[in-house]
């Protein structure tokens, strides 16, 4: 006689458990979908159109290799389930303000701008990652951790600087300098499809790993999903301000010299306030 009530009690408990799990499943499914990489990434290929990037006389156009890496990154992220938005997907010029407006139209996104560096000294080389907002440091740390760790070039560290596309964006934003096109060795790397694909995959690894940043610095690279160290950075925002102050002082001195001179003034170079990205 006791078996039947006990059976009913067990059946009742099982029913409650099923109902409880059923109530939890939508929330669990939502978390799983979010964690699987359904967020939005805005990819910005530097320069474009009439803006080749780099320095005068540079043989390799920065705009071309930056776009190629950006398109490869788009494919890698799309295959992982990310929604990808490109500020440009062809050889066209997009003003910096438009790039920022595109980024800011996606409130739950992250922004990554892809560039290659250049210098008058051919020996200059290495990987740099820039950020501006403090909220962007984890993203910069993760991207730099993988790109600098996976590239054969030297590590030039994470740097804080007020580039227009970093200063004006309302979402986490970074700018990656993927090597120097004026360095013969790094330029040779950049011209190979396999290396550009490698860069895209390392940037994607950093984007996927941005939520795992934290812990002490280590000397070994770890897989995404484990702790990625928060990178130390060089703050160049103060340097940029001091450079502007020096420029203003030099301009004032030059103006005073011209007033004292009785010779007719020659042609003057026009100063531009346009923000220039790497």
KANOR-V303659 format. One record per residue. N is the residue number from 0. RES is the residue in three letters. SS is DSSP state (@ for helix, = for strand, . for the rest). PHI is phi in degrees with one decimal (none if undefined). D_FIRST is the distance of its C-alpha to the first C-alpha in whole Angstrom. Layout:
n,res,ss,phi,d_first
N,RES,SS,PHI,D_FIRST
N,RES,SS,PHI,D_FIRST
//
This chain:
n,res,ss,phi,d_first
0,UNK,.,none,0
1,UNK,@,-77.6,4
2,UNK,@,-67.4,6
3,UNK,@,-66.6,6
4,UNK,@,-60.0,8
5,UNK,@,-65.8,9
6,UNK,@,-64.0,11
7,UNK,@,-64.6,12
8,UNK,@,-63.9,14
9,UNK,@,-63.2,15
10,UNK,@,-64.3,17
11,UNK,@,-64.0,18
12,UNK,@,-64.6,20
13,UNK,@,-63.8,21
14,UNK,@,-63.0,23
15,UNK,@,-63.2,24
16,UNK,@,-63.8,26
17,UNK,@,-63.4,27
18,UNK,@,-64.2,29
19,UNK,@,-64.6,30
20,UNK,@,-66.5,32
21,UNK,@,-65.0,33
22,UNK,@,-68.5,35
23,UNK,@,-79.4,36
24,UNK,@,-59.5,38
25,UNK,@,-61.3,41
26,UNK,@,-65.1,42
27,UNK,@,-62.6,41
28,UNK,@,-64.2,43
29,UNK,@,-65.6,46
30,UNK,@,-63.3,47
31,UNK,@,-62.4,47
32,UNK,@,-63.1,49
33,UNK,@,-66.6,51
34,UNK,@,-72.0,51
35,UNK,.,-79.4,52
36,UNK,.,105.6,55
37,UNK,.,-91.1,56
38,UNK,.,-75.5,58
39,UNK,=,-102.2,62
40,UNK,=,-121.7,65
41,UNK,=,-96.2,68
42,UNK,=,-102.7,71
43,UNK,=,-117.2,74
44,UNK,=,-82.4,77
45,UNK,.,-61.9,80
46,UNK,.,64.0,83
47,UNK,=,122.5,84
48,UNK,.,63.4,87
49,UNK,.,-71.7,90
50,UNK,=,-93.2,89
51,UNK,.,-74.6,89
52,UNK,.,82.9,87
53,UNK,.,79.9,89
54,UNK,.,-115.0,92
55,UNK,.,-55.5,96
56,UNK,.,84.9,97
57,UNK,.,-68.0,93
58,UNK,.,-72.5,93
59,UNK,.,-93.1,89
60,UNK,.,-75.1,88
61,UNK,@,-60.4,85
62,UNK,@,-58.6,84
63,UNK,@,-74.6,83
64,UNK,@,-71.7,81
65,UNK,@,-64.5,79
66,UNK,@,-64.7,78
67,UNK,@,-63.7,77
68,UNK,@,-63.5,75
69,UNK,@,-62.2,73
70,UNK,@,-67.9,73
71,UNK,@,-67.0,71
72,UNK,@,-62.6,69
73,UNK,@,-57.2,68
74,UNK,@,-66.9,67
75,UNK,@,-63.2,65
76,UNK,@,-69.0,63
77,UNK,@,-61.3,62
78,UNK,@,-67.2,61
79,UNK,.,-93.0,58
80,UNK,.,95.7,57
81,UNK,.,-80.4,60
82,UNK,=,-86.8,61
83,UNK,=,-116.8,65
84,UNK,=,-120.3,68
85,UNK,=,-106.1,72
86,UNK,.,-72.3,74
87,UNK,.,-149.5,77
88,UNK,.,-123.7,76
89,UNK,.,-154.3,80
90,UNK,.,-82.3,83
91,UNK,.,-128.5,83
92,UNK,.,-91.0,84
93,UNK,.,-118.7,82
94,UNK,.,-59.8,83
95,UNK,@,-60.1,81
96,UNK,@,-61.8,80
97,UNK,@,-70.1,79
98,UNK,@,-61.0,77
99,UNK,@,-65.4,75
100,UNK,@,-62.0,75
101,UNK,@,-63.3,72
102,UNK,@,-61.6,70
103,UNK,@,-73.4,70
104,UNK,.,-81.0,69
105,UNK,.,-120.3,65
106,UNK,.,-70.1,64
107,UNK,.,-106.1,61
108,UNK,=,-108.3,63
109,UNK,=,-125.4,65
110,UNK,=,-123.6,69
111,UNK,=,-131.7,71
112,UNK,=,-104.6,74
113,UNK,=,-106.7,76
114,UNK,=,-139.4,79
115,UNK,=,-126.3,82
116,UNK,=,-89.6,84
117,UNK,.,-158.3,88
118,UNK,.,-158.6,91
119,UNK,.,-69.3,95
120,UNK,.,-88.3,94
121,UNK,.,-65.4,93
122,UNK,.,-79.4,91
123,UNK,.,-65.8,89
124,UNK,.,-160.6,85
125,UNK,.,123.2,81
126,UNK,=,-107.2,78
127,UNK,=,-127.4,78
128,UNK,=,-131.0,75
129,UNK,=,-107.5,76
130,UNK,=,-146.8,74
131,UNK,.,-130.5,75
132,UNK,.,-68.5,72
133,UNK,@,-59.9,70
134,UNK,@,-67.0,67
135,UNK,@,-91.7,68
136,UNK,@,-61.7,68
137,UNK,@,-59.0,65
138,UNK,@,-64.0,66
139,UNK,@,-62.2,69
140,UNK,@,-62.4,68
141,UNK,@,-67.0,65
142,UNK,@,-63.5,68
143,UNK,@,-66.4,71
144,UNK,@,-56.6,68
145,UNK,@,-83.2,68
146,UNK,@,-66.3,71
147,UNK,@,-66.5,73
148,UNK,@,-73.4,71
149,UNK,@,-98.3,71
150,UNK,.,-95.6,75
151,UNK,.,-77.8,78
152,UNK,.,-81.9,80
153,UNK,.,-73.8,80
154,UNK,=,-95.1,78
155,UNK,=,-98.3,80
156,UNK,=,78.4,77
157,UNK,=,-80.1,75
158,UNK,=,-135.8,77
159,UNK,=,-100.8,77
160,UNK,.,-154.6,80
161,UNK,.,-88.8,80
162,UNK,.,-59.8,80
163,UNK,@,-53.7,80
164,UNK,@,-71.2,77
165,UNK,@,-93.4,75
166,UNK,@,-74.8,77
167,UNK,.,-98.4,76
168,UNK,.,-80.9,73
169,UNK,.,-98.1,70
170,UNK,.,-121.6,67
171,UNK,.,-53.6,67
172,UNK,=,-143.0,70
173,UNK,=,-137.0,72
174,UNK,=,-127.0,75
175,UNK,=,-106.3,75
176,UNK,=,-96.7,79
177,UNK,=,-88.1,78
178,UNK,=,124.8,81
179,UNK,=,-99.4,85
180,UNK,.,-76.2,87
181,UNK,.,-92.6,90
182,UNK,.,-94.3,89
183,UNK,@,-54.0,90
184,UNK,@,-68.6,87
185,UNK,@,-69.8,84
186,UNK,@,-64.9,86
187,UNK,@,-64.2,86
188,UNK,@,-60.0,82
189,UNK,@,-62.7,81
190,UNK,.,-85.7,83
191,UNK,.,-100.4,81
192,UNK,@,-63.3,78
193,UNK,@,-65.2,75
194,UNK,@,-72.1,76
195,UNK,@,-64.3,76
196,UNK,@,-67.0,72
197,UNK,@,-61.2,72
198,UNK,@,-59.8,72
199,UNK,@,-60.6,70
200,UNK,@,-68.8,67
201,UNK,@,-70.5,68
202,UNK,@,-62.8,68
203,UNK,@,-62.1,65
204,UNK,@,-61.4,63
205,UNK,@,-66.0,64
206,UNK,@,-64.7,63
207,UNK,@,-69.2,60
208,UNK,.,-94.4,60
209,UNK,@,-63.4,61
210,UNK,@,-83.9,58
211,UNK,@,-110.8,58
212,UNK,=,-78.9,61
213,UNK,.,155.6,61
214,UNK,.,98.8,61
215,UNK,.,-77.2,64
216,UNK,.,-66.1,67
217,UNK,.,-129.0,67
218,UNK,.,-97.8,69
219,UNK,.,-116.1,67
220,UNK,.,-81.4,65
221,UNK,.,-118.1,62
222,UNK,.,-73.0,59
223,UNK,.,-58.7,58
224,UNK,.,112.3,55
225,UNK,.,-96.7,56
226,UNK,.,-68.4,58
227,UNK,=,-108.1,62
228,UNK,.,-66.7,64
229,UNK,.,-69.4,66
230,UNK,.,-80.2,70
231,UNK,.,-68.2,73
232,UNK,=,-140.5,75
233,UNK,=,-98.9,79
234,UNK,=,-87.2,79
235,UNK,.,-101.9,82
236,UNK,@,-67.5,82
237,UNK,@,-70.9,85
238,UNK,@,-63.2,87
239,UNK,@,-62.2,87
240,UNK,@,-65.5,88
241,UNK,@,-64.8,91
242,UNK,@,-65.2,92
243,UNK,@,-66.1,92
244,UNK,@,-63.6,94
245,UNK,@,-62.6,97
246,UNK,@,-63.6,97
247,UNK,@,-66.4,98
248,UNK,@,-63.7,100
249,UNK,@,-63.4,102
250,UNK,@,-66.0,103
251,UNK,@,-65.7,104
252,UNK,@,-61.9,107
253,UNK,@,-63.6,107
254,UNK,@,-65.0,108
255,UNK,@,-65.2,110
256,UNK,@,-64.3,112
257,UNK,@,-67.1,113
258,UNK,@,-66.3,114
259,UNK,@,-72.2,117
260,UNK,.,-76.7,118
261,UNK,.,-92.4,121
262,UNK,.,-76.8,120
263,UNK,.,-64.0,118
264,UNK,.,-73.1,115
265,UNK,.,-88.9,113
266,UNK,.,-69.5,110
267,UNK,.,-108.7,107
268,UNK,.,-77.6,104
269,UNK,.,-82.9,101
270,UNK,.,-80.1,98
271,UNK,.,-112.1,95
272,UNK,.,-96.3,92
273,UNK,.,-66.3,89
274,UNK,.,-74.6,86
275,UNK,.,-114.8,86
276,UNK,.,-89.5,83
277,UNK,.,-48.8,83
//
